[in-house]
């Protein structure tokens, strides 16, 4: 039995299981960014015994810990490189700290990588290789899974599709921006707010907005587009064009068997996201690879990083 930990910018999840896609117990908490990394560490200290108690699992049954962290991590030093959301994580020896806390060996991974591992082993990519996983939420992350193992480049990560630079026209000038500034939930929200300032009447009838820019979230944009609002649909289509551009580069370089898309933005669903995205990719993809790669929604829901963390522990920790 293993302990799996997801550390994100908004949520903390702990789970126990055998790393086979089945959870024996789950513990959740909301992260308070103002409390920083110290606050999350205090939550973990409290959460581990609570999880074991509610799951009726003895600490002695655990053989190791897997961690999926929301930011880049260094394989050689087993440390966090940086968190872009929570203060206090930079260069922190997270694997060693967790290992000492629970008295067990620990394996550390990036959250998108371990989520991709879970989808490749137990979810929408099961039985296929390579799998390219994309999570689209407040930011955009990626993971490349080859033959059931995470590809980590030289040890600080790989497959960071959210940081691919894509062409964007702003104020009549062509420039380049990281994909996550356009197609993440935050990027869609900010693009919509700029458009609202330019043409407030086009947005005035959007539910819950009423001219208030801070209320114009990506969720509101999706609701308006689903209701037939042309301005909202144009915002989404602009984001999907840039996402398709990035995916076409991934296909040209990696030619994965399947691209799996998860995260909060993926919940926009078939009509708003997947159907137009597949069409855009089909129009632009490197033609010899056109029929090699399916684009599908993720299957494992909110627990995907916990499943991946448990699988990471099972793969990396040698048990006598």
ABEGO torsion letter per residue (X at the ends): XBBBBBBBAABBBBBBEAGAGBBABBBBBBBBAAAEAAAAAAAAAAAAAAAAAAAGBBAAABAEBBBBBBEBBBAAAGBBABBAABBGABGBBAAAAAAAAAGBBBBBBBAAAAAAAAAAAABAABGBOBBBBBBBBABBBBBBBBGGBBBAEAGAEBGBAAABBBBBBBGGBBBBBBAAAAABAAAAAAAAAAAAAABAAAAAABBGAGGBAAABBAAAAAAAAAAGBAAAAAAAAAAAAAAAAAAAAAAAAAGBABBBBBEAAAAAEAAAAAAAAAAAAAAABBAAAAAABBBBBBAAEAAAAAAAAAAAAAAABBBX
